Amino acid sequence: MYTRIRVITICFAIAFFSIFCYKPKQVFALSIDKAIKSEIKGMTKYKPSKKIYVPGDGIVRYDKAVNKYIKKWTKGWKKYSEMILKGDVYELLARTLYFESSPNNNPKKDRENEMLAFNRVINNRMNHKKTKYLYDGPGLQGVLTKEWQFAGLTFNKKSHKKIKYNKKRINLSLVRAVVVAIAEKGGVTKFKYPDKKKYCYFHSSDDWEKFTNKNHTKVRFTDSVKYYKVTMKIKYSDTVFYDYKK
């Protein structure tokens, strides 16, 4: 009898704790921290605890900076023009990477590689010998906001608005985008790039089929019927990254 009462008491105590003492926010905090650390390890050559200098914040831990800016950069702006004029250029980078990346359930490494490849496109354009003429470079903001280039930023009507920050389901594309953007902002750019190629262009898989010839050896652009020879291509997730002979 005594044992039965003791068991019932313990069960009641567990039930009471589950209902009144359990705090989901703590679990979420651990989950988002774990996601950030995983993506830092997966996409960069740094430890999450690495101390980096972030303009405006001083010397901070890499993972802590990412956590802070995920919250800061998802708040959004009233107008696109306001974001361009007053916003942080690295928020533009994060939003570009986020909106350009493919919304699918492909393997983690494939999606990380796609995100890094987009960042490589941006850096290749900034460092191109004809950057000013072709891409409005060499500055990051000029490259990102050039018309007809990164549609995820310049033609997406929601690109400046609040990004949903779901506390129950971590948005890994968002985490990856901010991991890359904070690395660029802090000048720690030893990424685990999947290749060493100097591609400057990309198409979704669907557009690749639409704008290339049957053998995918030539590519054209939306405003032209002329085809150009593809000099290299590589695919990550649902995006084909390539270059062509001008």
ZAZA-381590 format. One record per residue (C-alpha): residue number from 1; x, y, z. Coordinates in nm, 4 decimals. Layout:
BEGIN
<rolo resi="NUM" x="X" y="Y" z="Z"/>
...
//
This chain:
BEGIN
<rolo resi="1" x="0.0000" y="0.0000" z="0.0000"/>
<rolo resi="2" x="0.2806" y="0.2354" z="0.0952"/>
<rolo resi="3" x="0.4647" y="0.1594" z="-0.2315"/>
<rolo resi="4" x="0.1530" y="0.2290" z="-0.4391"/>
<rolo resi="5" x="0.1006" y="0.5657" z="-0.2694"/>
<rolo resi="6" x="0.4667" y="0.6518" z="-0.3263"/>
<rolo resi="7" x="0.4433" y="0.5677" z="-0.6988"/>
<rolo resi="8" x="0.1268" y="0.7756" z="-0.7369"/>
<rolo resi="9" x="0.2949" y="1.0685" z="-0.5581"/>
<rolo resi="10" x="0.5989" y="1.0519" z="-0.7880"/>
<rolo resi="11" x="0.3778" y="1.0362" z="-1.0992"/>
<rolo resi="12" x="0.1796" y="1.3363" z="-0.9778"/>
<rolo resi="13" x="0.5018" y="1.5312" z="-0.9147"/>
<rolo resi="14" x="0.6293" y="1.4550" z="-1.2676"/>
<rolo resi="15" x="0.2969" y="1.5597" z="-1.4215"/>
<rolo resi="16" x="0.2949" y="1.8824" z="-1.2175"/>
<rolo resi="17" x="0.6496" y="1.9675" z="-1.3274"/>
<rolo resi="18" x="0.5676" y="1.8973" z="-1.6948"/>
<rolo resi="19" x="0.2666" y="2.1266" z="-1.6899"/>
<rolo resi="20" x="0.3801" y="2.4155" z="-1.4707"/>
<rolo resi="21" x="0.7600" y="2.4148" z="-1.4628"/>
<rolo resi="22" x="0.8625" y="2.3121" z="-1.8132"/>
<rolo resi="23" x="0.9842" y="2.6087" z="-2.0214"/>
<rolo resi="24" x="0.9811" y="2.5597" z="-2.4009"/>
<rolo resi="25" x="1.1951" y="2.8719" z="-2.4516"/>
<rolo resi="26" x="1.4893" y="2.7003" z="-2.2874"/>
<rolo resi="27" x="1.4602" y="2.4061" z="-2.5237"/>
<rolo resi="28" x="1.4346" y="2.6438" z="-2.8192"/>
<rolo resi="29" x="1.7408" y="2.8355" z="-2.7029"/>
<rolo resi="30" x="1.9381" y="2.5119" z="-2.6899"/>
<rolo resi="31" x="1.8015" y="2.4088" z="-3.0297"/>
<rolo resi="32" x="1.8929" y="2.7326" z="-3.2054"/>
<rolo resi="33" x="2.2358" y="2.7321" z="-3.0417"/>
<rolo resi="34" x="2.2906" y="2.3764" z="-3.1580"/>
<rolo resi="35" x="2.1819" y="2.4642" z="-3.5127"/>
<rolo resi="36" x="2.4174" y="2.7649" z="-3.5250"/>
<rolo resi="37" x="2.7136" y="2.5624" z="-3.3984"/>
<rolo resi="38" x="2.6404" y="2.2835" z="-3.6452"/>
<rolo resi="39" x="2.6289" y="2.5214" z="-3.9424"/>
<rolo resi="40" x="2.9439" y="2.7098" z="-3.8353"/>
<rolo resi="41" x="3.1273" y="2.3766" z="-3.8208"/>
<rolo resi="42" x="2.9713" y="2.2593" z="-4.1464"/>
<rolo resi="43" x="3.0390" y="2.5723" z="-4.3531"/>
<rolo resi="44" x="3.3520" y="2.7325" z="-4.2062"/>
<rolo resi="45" x="3.6940" y="2.6299" z="-4.0763"/>
<rolo resi="46" x="3.6291" y="2.7926" z="-3.7396"/>
<rolo resi="47" x="3.5002" y="2.6804" z="-3.4027"/>
<rolo resi="48" x="3.1689" y="2.8355" z="-3.2891"/>
<rolo resi="49" x="3.3538" y="2.9854" z="-2.9906"/>
<rolo resi="50" x="3.6029" y="3.1743" z="-3.2097"/>
<rolo resi="51" x="3.6354" y="3.5386" z="-3.1106"/>
<rolo resi="52" x="3.5794" y="3.7729" z="-3.4043"/>
<rolo resi="53" x="3.5616" y="4.1487" z="-3.4438"/>
<rolo resi="54" x="3.2168" y="4.2584" z="-3.5597"/>
<rolo resi="55" x="3.1884" y="4.6314" z="-3.6409"/>
<rolo resi="56" x="2.9495" y="4.7893" z="-3.3941"/>
<rolo resi="57" x="2.9789" y="4.5024" z="-3.1465"/>
<rolo resi="58" x="3.3509" y="4.4714" z="-3.0843"/>
<rolo resi="59" x="3.5117" y="4.1340" z="-3.0164"/>
<rolo resi="60" x="3.2461" y="3.8667" z="-2.9695"/>
<rolo resi="61" x="3.2009" y="3.4920" z="-3.0053"/>
<rolo resi="62" x="3.1101" y="3.3882" z="-3.3574"/>
<rolo resi="63" x="2.8074" y="3.1813" z="-3.2528"/>
<rolo resi="64" x="2.6763" y="3.4530" z="-3.0201"/>
<rolo resi="65" x="2.7009" y="3.7114" z="-3.2988"/>
<rolo resi="66" x="2.5063" y="3.4864" z="-3.5354"/>
<rolo resi="67" x="2.2332" y="3.4367" z="-3.2744"/>
<rolo resi="68" x="2.2057" y="3.8125" z="-3.2193"/>
<rolo resi="69" x="2.1850" y="3.9014" z="-3.5887"/>
<rolo resi="70" x="1.9358" y="3.6297" z="-3.6748"/>
<rolo resi="71" x="1.6948" y="3.8138" z="-3.4456"/>
<rolo resi="72" x="1.8035" y="4.1596" z="-3.5613"/>
<rolo resi="73" x="1.7957" y="4.0974" z="-3.9363"/>
<rolo resi="74" x="1.4598" y="3.9220" z="-3.9428"/>
<rolo resi="75" x="1.2666" y="4.2232" z="-3.8105"/>
<rolo resi="76" x="1.2327" y="4.3727" z="-4.1566"/>
<rolo resi="77" x="1.1898" y="4.7214" z="-4.3018"/>
<rolo resi="78" x="0.8867" y="4.9246" z="-4.4042"/>
<rolo resi="79" x="1.0228" y="4.9809" z="-4.7541"/>
<rolo resi="80" x="1.2837" y="4.8171" z="-4.9743"/>
<rolo resi="81" x="1.4430" y="5.1568" z="-5.0414"/>
<rolo resi="82" x="1.4733" y="5.2219" z="-4.6674"/>
<rolo resi="83" x="1.6577" y="4.8920" z="-4.6208"/>
<rolo resi="84" x="1.8985" y="4.9769" z="-4.9058"/>
<rolo resi="85" x="1.9698" y="5.3283" z="-4.7766"/>
<rolo resi="86" x="1.9796" y="5.2681" z="-4.4019"/>
<rolo resi="87" x="2.0327" y="4.8970" z="-4.3565"/>
<rolo resi="88" x="2.3482" y="4.7002" z="-4.2918"/>
<rolo resi="89" x="2.4996" y="4.5816" z="-4.6224"/>
<rolo resi="90" x="2.5589" y="4.2428" z="-4.4586"/>
<rolo resi="91" x="2.1887" y="4.2153" z="-4.3879"/>
<rolo resi="92" x="2.1435" y="4.2545" z="-4.7632"/>
<rolo resi="93" x="2.3923" y="3.9713" z="-4.8089"/>
<rolo resi="94" x="2.2087" y="3.7480" z="-4.5613"/>
<rolo resi="95" x="1.8734" y="3.8197" z="-4.7252"/>
<rolo resi="96" x="2.0157" y="3.7581" z="-5.0728"/>
<rolo resi="97" x="2.1580" y="3.4203" z="-4.9691"/>
<rolo resi="98" x="1.8385" y="3.3291" z="-4.7858"/>
<rolo resi="99" x="1.5956" y="3.4120" z="-5.0658"/>
<rolo resi="100" x="1.8146" y="3.2694" z="-5.3435"/>
<rolo resi="101" x="1.8689" y="2.9329" z="-5.1736"/>
<rolo resi="102" x="1.6444" y="2.6449" z="-5.2764"/>
<rolo resi="103" x="1.3527" y="2.5593" z="-5.0449"/>
<rolo resi="104" x="1.3870" y="2.1815" z="-5.0454"/>
<rolo resi="105" x="1.4748" y="1.8853" z="-4.8244"/>
<rolo resi="106" x="1.7996" y="1.7907" z="-4.9958"/>
<rolo resi="107" x="2.0849" y="1.6599" z="-4.7783"/>
<rolo resi="108" x="2.2389" y="1.9090" z="-4.5341"/>
<rolo resi="109" x="2.5778" y="1.9176" z="-4.7068"/>
<rolo resi="110" x="2.4222" y="1.9786" z="-5.0482"/>
<rolo resi="111" x="2.2285" y="2.2787" z="-4.9168"/>
<rolo resi="112" x="2.5334" y="2.4145" z="-4.7355"/>
<rolo resi="113" x="2.7331" y="2.3859" z="-5.0578"/>
<rolo resi="114" x="2.4618" y="2.5722" z="-5.2473"/>
<rolo resi="115" x="2.4704" y="2.8577" z="-4.9941"/>
<rolo resi="116" x="2.8495" y="2.8776" z="-5.0142"/>
<rolo resi="117" x="2.8377" y="2.8691" z="-5.3939"/>
<rolo resi="118" x="2.6032" y="3.1703" z="-5.3943"/>
<rolo resi="119" x="2.8497" y="3.3525" z="-5.1711"/>
<rolo resi="120" x="3.1281" y="3.2566" z="-5.4110"/>
<rolo resi="121" x="2.9316" y="3.4045" z="-5.7033"/>
<rolo resi="122" x="2.9047" y="3.7336" z="-5.5128"/>
<rolo resi="123" x="3.2751" y="3.7388" z="-5.4257"/>
<rolo resi="124" x="3.3758" y="3.6417" z="-5.7792"/>
<rolo resi="125" x="3.1735" y="3.9323" z="-5.9136"/>
<rolo resi="126" x="3.3274" y="4.1742" z="-5.6645"/>
<rolo resi="127" x="3.6790" y="4.0619" z="-5.7613"/>
<rolo resi="128" x="3.6205" y="4.0389" z="-6.1373"/>
<rolo resi="129" x="3.8541" y="4.2530" z="-6.3501"/>
<rolo resi="130" x="3.5490" y="4.4142" z="-6.5119"/>
<rolo resi="131" x="3.3448" y="4.4301" z="-6.1930"/>
<rolo resi="132" x="3.2384" y="4.7933" z="-6.2321"/>
<rolo resi="133" x="3.1229" y="4.7470" z="-6.5913"/>
<rolo resi="134" x="2.9542" y="4.4084" z="-6.5509"/>
<rolo resi="135" x="2.8339" y="4.3941" z="-6.1899"/>
<rolo resi="136" x="2.8288" y="4.7484" z="-6.0440"/>
<rolo resi="137" x="3.1205" y="4.6479" z="-5.8183"/>
<rolo resi="138" x="3.3570" y="4.6336" z="-5.6533"/>
<rolo resi="139" x="3.1457" y="4.7207" z="-5.3476"/>
<rolo resi="140" x="2.9213" y="4.4538" z="-5.1969"/>
<rolo resi="141" x="2.6054" y="4.6666" z="-5.2038"/>
<rolo resi="142" x="2.6486" y="4.7563" z="-5.5713"/>
<rolo resi="143" x="2.6885" y="4.3903" z="-5.6673"/>
<rolo resi="144" x="2.3879" y="4.2779" z="-5.4623"/>
<rolo resi="145" x="2.1487" y="4.5486" z="-5.5818"/>
<rolo resi="146" x="2.2359" y="4.5522" z="-5.9537"/>
<rolo resi="147" x="1.9176" y="4.5107" z="-6.1581"/>
<rolo resi="148" x="1.8330" y="4.1749" z="-6.3157"/>
<rolo resi="149" x="2.0914" y="3.9899" z="-6.1061"/>
<rolo resi="150" x="1.9831" y="3.8637" z="-5.7631"/>
<rolo resi="151" x="1.6092" y="3.8395" z="-5.8065"/>
<rolo resi="152" x="1.5755" y="3.7003" z="-5.4534"/>
<rolo resi="153" x="1.6628" y="4.0469" z="-5.3267"/>
<rolo resi="154" x="1.5744" y="4.2973" z="-5.5985"/>
<rolo resi="155" x="1.2548" y="4.1445" z="-5.7418"/>
<rolo resi="156" x="1.1118" y="3.9643" z="-5.4423"/>
<rolo resi="157" x="0.8390" y="4.1901" z="-5.3011"/>
<rolo resi="158" x="0.8936" y="4.0364" z="-4.9575"/>
<rolo resi="159" x="1.2724" y="4.0620" z="-4.9506"/>
<rolo resi="160" x="1.2663" y="4.3633" z="-4.7162"/>
<rolo resi="161" x="0.9869" y="4.2424" z="-4.4909"/>
<rolo resi="162" x="0.9958" y="4.0528" z="-4.1641"/>
<rolo resi="163" x="1.1299" y="3.6999" z="-4.1998"/>
<rolo resi="164" x="0.9301" y="3.4511" z="-3.9981"/>
<rolo resi="165" x="1.1290" y="3.3480" z="-3.6944"/>
<rolo resi="166" x="0.9583" y="3.0274" z="-3.5856"/>
<rolo resi="167" x="1.0466" y="2.9242" z="-3.2319"/>
<rolo resi="168" x="0.9205" y="2.5702" z="-3.2798"/>
<rolo resi="169" x="1.0903" y="2.4900" z="-3.6082"/>
<rolo resi="170" x="1.4404" y="2.6187" z="-3.6800"/>
<rolo resi="171" x="1.4812" y="2.7677" z="-4.0274"/>
<rolo resi="172" x="1.8200" y="2.6253" z="-4.1275"/>
<rolo resi="173" x="1.8378" y="2.8289" z="-4.4495"/>
<rolo resi="174" x="1.8153" y="3.1422" z="-4.2378"/>
<rolo resi="175" x="2.0807" y="3.0150" z="-3.9961"/>
<rolo resi="176" x="2.3167" y="2.9330" z="-4.2842"/>
<rolo resi="177" x="2.2658" y="3.2716" z="-4.4490"/>
<rolo resi="178" x="2.3498" y="3.4593" z="-4.1280"/>
<rolo resi="179" x="2.6476" y="3.2311" z="-4.0526"/>
<rolo resi="180" x="2.7968" y="3.3315" z="-4.3898"/>
<rolo resi="181" x="2.7035" y="3.7001" z="-4.3622"/>
<rolo resi="182" x="2.8517" y="3.7375" z="-4.0123"/>
<rolo resi="183" x="3.1731" y="3.5699" z="-4.1284"/>
<rolo resi="184" x="3.1991" y="3.8232" z="-4.4117"/>
<rolo resi="185" x="3.1103" y="4.1097" z="-4.1762"/>
<rolo resi="186" x="3.3752" y="3.9973" z="-3.9279"/>
<rolo resi="187" x="3.6395" y="3.9308" z="-4.1919"/>
<rolo resi="188" x="3.6705" y="3.5591" z="-4.1078"/>
<rolo resi="189" x="3.6237" y="3.4077" z="-4.4503"/>
<rolo resi="190" x="3.7813" y="3.0638" z="-4.4346"/>
<rolo resi="191" x="3.4783" y="2.8833" z="-4.5721"/>
<rolo resi="192" x="3.4575" y="2.5164" z="-4.6635"/>
<rolo resi="193" x="3.3899" y="2.5947" z="-5.0280"/>
<rolo resi="194" x="3.2968" y="2.2806" z="-5.2236"/>
<rolo resi="195" x="3.5120" y="2.3851" z="-5.5209"/>
<rolo resi="196" x="3.7649" y="2.6427" z="-5.6405"/>
<rolo resi="197" x="3.5883" y="2.7471" z="-5.9596"/>
<rolo resi="198" x="3.5301" y="3.1098" z="-6.0590"/>
<rolo resi="199" x="3.1691" y="3.0991" z="-6.1754"/>
<rolo resi="200" x="2.9725" y="3.4238" z="-6.1783"/>
<rolo resi="201" x="2.6279" y="3.3013" z="-6.2893"/>
<rolo resi="202" x="2.3556" y="3.0662" z="-6.1771"/>
<rolo resi="203" x="2.0162" y="2.9280" z="-6.2730"/>
<rolo resi="204" x="1.7590" y="2.7219" z="-6.0894"/>
<rolo resi="205" x="1.7337" y="2.3690" z="-6.2274"/>
<rolo resi="206" x="1.4099" y="2.4600" z="-6.4059"/>
<rolo resi="207" x="1.5594" y="2.7727" z="-6.5653"/>
<rolo resi="208" x="1.8684" y="2.5777" z="-6.6662"/>
<rolo resi="209" x="1.6469" y="2.3487" z="-6.8718"/>
<rolo resi="210" x="1.4602" y="2.6488" z="-7.0111"/>
<rolo resi="211" x="1.7549" y="2.8670" z="-7.1102"/>
<rolo resi="212" x="2.0050" y="2.6105" z="-7.2393"/>
<rolo resi="213" x="2.0145" y="2.4046" z="-7.5573"/>
<rolo resi="214" x="1.9362" y="2.0341" z="-7.5662"/>
<rolo resi="215" x="2.2859" y="1.9262" z="-7.4624"/>
<rolo resi="216" x="2.3221" y="2.2062" z="-7.2058"/>
<rolo resi="217" x="2.6397" y="2.3259" z="-7.3757"/>
<rolo resi="218" x="2.5012" y="2.6697" z="-7.4604"/>
<rolo resi="219" x="2.3031" y="2.9194" z="-7.2568"/>
<rolo resi="220" x="2.0968" y="3.2264" z="-7.3347"/>
<rolo resi="221" x="1.9464" y="3.4992" z="-7.1202"/>
<rolo resi="222" x="1.5860" y="3.6024" z="-7.0641"/>
<rolo resi="223" x="1.6078" y="3.9099" z="-7.2852"/>
<rolo resi="224" x="1.8000" y="3.7491" z="-7.5727"/>
<rolo resi="225" x="1.7745" y="3.4678" z="-7.8267"/>
<rolo resi="226" x="2.1513" y="3.4485" z="-7.8707"/>
<rolo resi="227" x="2.3266" y="3.1472" z="-7.7177"/>
<rolo resi="228" x="2.6693" y="3.1515" z="-7.5510"/>
<rolo resi="229" x="2.9048" y="2.8593" z="-7.4943"/>
<rolo resi="230" x="2.9039" y="2.7238" z="-7.1402"/>
<rolo resi="231" x="3.2646" y="2.6994" z="-7.0211"/>
<rolo resi="232" x="3.1954" y="2.5302" z="-6.6857"/>
<rolo resi="233" x="2.9026" y="2.4231" z="-6.4700"/>
<rolo resi="234" x="2.8403" y="2.2549" z="-6.1389"/>
<rolo resi="235" x="2.5204" y="2.1841" z="-5.9493"/>
<rolo resi="236" x="2.4452" y="2.2113" z="-5.5793"/>
<rolo resi="237" x="2.0984" y="2.1415" z="-5.4444"/>
<rolo resi="238" x="1.8560" y="2.2828" z="-5.7054"/>
<rolo resi="239" x="2.0893" y="2.5449" z="-5.8503"/>
<rolo resi="240" x="2.3312" y="2.5211" z="-6.1423"/>
<rolo resi="241" x="2.6332" y="2.7500" z="-6.1131"/>
<rolo resi="242" x="2.8170" y="2.8245" z="-6.4354"/>
<rolo resi="243" x="3.0218" y="3.0570" z="-6.6509"/>
<rolo resi="244" x="3.0134" y="3.1191" z="-7.0242"/>
<rolo resi="245" x="3.2303" y="3.2533" z="-7.3020"/>
<rolo resi="246" x="3.1494" y="3.6208" z="-7.3542"/>
//
